[in-house]
Amino acid sequence: MSLHRTDSIHLGHGRVDKGMERVEIAKGVFQLRSGSNIGLIVQGDRALLVDAGLDKSAAREALRAAEELNVSIAAVFVTHAHADHYGGVAYLQRRLGIPAYAPGLEAAIAAHPLIEPIYLFSGAAPIQELRHKFTLAEPIQVRAVIASGPCQIEGFCVEAVALPGHAPDQMGLAIGETIFCADAIFPDETLTKHKVPFCVDMDQTLGTLDQLPEMPYARFAPGHGEALEAGEAIRRACTSNRQRLTRIRTCVFDHLCEPQDTASLLQSVAGDFALQITSATSYFLVRTTVLAAISSLEKAGTVQPLLSDNRLLWQRA
Ligand SMILES: [Zn+2]
């Protein structure tokens, strides 16, 4: 059970179907809850989506939620180009012809989704396992790139808020006193289950976690888990995420009493968290976070690469 459950905000909710729950977190602002949440902002008879879930079936449920509310979907904002958040967009574009908006680098990836498995596989042609829907979405048409700050998306006055680190150009979307904050924070149940949260830039992620509770919003709706109120609830969530990442970075440094390569470092860190990795996809996700810890330490001048007998080792500086 999530520690956030008691802090969640329930202004009203309806069940779209057994897979997706519709929760009104502020007037006209809904969180469609599933494996990956979708935001739905209603103004008059139109709606703006924030992300679109993993696939066609998630997108269909968002469509059904809009129908139940008697609104038509006008556009979708993609917070970051991870397939579980924008995989449903292509279906909505085929079905409704709606425009998509996304932050710069995320827009580039969502328009060319092979980039996601390519970077996970160190730039080489990705293995077949990385070409499934969890890491390879269908391409989307991006109408315009969104920069951080106030903006108009198809008539909706919103604010894009930079939340980098989990993905390079991740942005949240704020409307009134609510911010959809994407994967800037994970609920405790995700941290408990996956142990090593995905992050590409650890320093940026930690900076985002420092800033998030200070932002002037009343509620924070993450991409996974329930919405959190300002104050203690969001502060506690940011603290658990920050503690997890800094612990991972400390583990990496502690294991470098002797030089190690990335693979053995990853094995040691997984051991510290009693994590049993069971798929190549999970391995590459965890490896990215371990590398993010290494680059954070390298930037701080405490770790450096060492080439030894054609092995790249990491050693303390
Ligand atoms: Zn993500």
Boltz pocket constraint, residues with backbone or C-beta under 6 A from the ligand:
constraints:
  - pocket:
      binder: B
      contacts: [[A, 80], [A, 82], [A, 85], [A, 166], [A, 167], [A, 183]]
      max_distance: 6.0
